[in-house]
Amino acid sequence: MKKIKSIIFDLGAVLLNISYQKTIEEFDKLGIKNSSTFYSKKSQTNIFNLLETGKITKSDFIKEIQKHCTTATDSQIIYAWNAMLLDLPLHRVELLKQLKKDFNLYLLSNTNSIHITEFENKIGSKQYKEFYQLFDKVYYSHKIGHRKPNAEAFQLIIEENNLIAEEILFIDDSPQHIEGAKKLGIKTYHLLDDEDVITLFPDKVR
């Protein structure tokens, strides 16, 4: 860590607990066929890519999902899509507070307006604002128009903040995102399903 000056964190499954399976199960209930291939951690149909790069609206997304359902209201679609979002453990927030003293912190998440609204509702506006402010800058894919593992997503952070790739540590739970960052010379850590990010920084955990 001696040469690392900046850390880029993924949000889901690194800081925020999530369960892709819960959304898959809810999609099943709505009659979506082969829901585990329709949407999963490793692959997803293009409608989700369009939502996560801000190329379609919430309304368009709902209408498109409804085409795959036997019957589903707007609210049922939103509930199913948000089912994956769980909790934000306080010990990870405390870790960020400690790391902020020594590193530049950035958040890079493949996400969308529906999930961010639910995330804020889940933890409360005050806590969400405090969490957001722990980072030097937050990069949500639907806001910047680029998703991981595309180089443009990482390059934007590097260029906007005058960073050097070799001085960045990127932490993510998806191997394809890790490979995308590696191509730019960024140091990476692939966080496994049974790992907690706090174990990477034992000297920062009280």
Order of alpha helices (4+ residues) and beta strands (2+ residues): beta-alpha-alpha-alpha-alpha-alpha-alpha-beta-alpha-alpha-beta-alpha-alpha-beta-alpha-beta
